[in-house]
Amino acid sequence: MNLELYKHAVITTDLPELGLKRGDLVTVVEELRNADGEPGYAVEVFNALGETLDVHMLPATALEPASEDEILCVRRVVSAA
């Protein structure tokens, strides 16, 4: 699956080591490949006010495009363990 740069994507699995949860909304900022050639993306994580919290590199399998039939919600930021 190819995600568009600078578009929203949704995390598909909990990533507690990064403080991210399934359903979190991120913005795709770069397409990447790991040493094995596996596709991935650099994503920017924002808070509810639109301020950047972090940038992470994730495998493509951890993301899906956001769709128009989804609603945004908020949750408190939990620091990665």
N, C-alpha and C positions, 0 to 999 in steps of 0.2 A: 504494500500500500504506500502510495506517495502522499505525503501531507504538504500542503501549500505553505510556503514561507510567509511569516507575519500573519497567519490565520490562527484561530483558536483550535486547540486540541484538548482531549479529555484523557486523563490518566485512567488506564483500564485495570490496574491492580494496586493494592496497597504497597507503598514503598517506605516502610517505617524508618529505614536508615537515612532517608532524605527528608523525612517529615511530611511526606505526601500520601494522600489516600485516593482510592478509587473514586472517580467522579470529580477530582480537582481539575479546574480549568487552567490551562497554560497557553502560552503563545510560542509557536514554532519560530525559531530565529536562524537555524542553520541545519542543513542536511549533512550527515556524517556517515562514516563507515569505520568499524573497529578493525583491528589487525586481521581478523578472520574474514573481513569483507561483509560482515553483518551490517545491514542498514540501521541507522539511528538518527537522532535529532538532538540538537541543543534547544532547550526550551527555557523560556523565562517565566518565572512564577511571580505573580503580583498579589498584593493584598487587596482588600475591598475598596481602598481609595485609589487604586491604580499605581501604587508605588512598587518598584521592583524589590522583591524579597531575596531572590536567588536565581541563578542560572544552573541548569543541570543538563548532563548528557544522558539520554535515555535510549534504549533499543526501540526500534519501530514497533515491536510487539507490545510495548507498554503504553501505546498511544492509539487513539482513534480520532477521526475528525469530529469536531463539535457539530451538532445538527440543530435545525430550527425547531424541533419538537422537544428540546430540553430547556429546563428552567435553571437559572443560577440560584445558588444558596450560599450561605457563609458559614464558616466554622472558625473556632479559635486556632491560632497557629500553635502547634506543638513542636518543640525543638526535637531534632533528630537525636536518637539515643547515642 
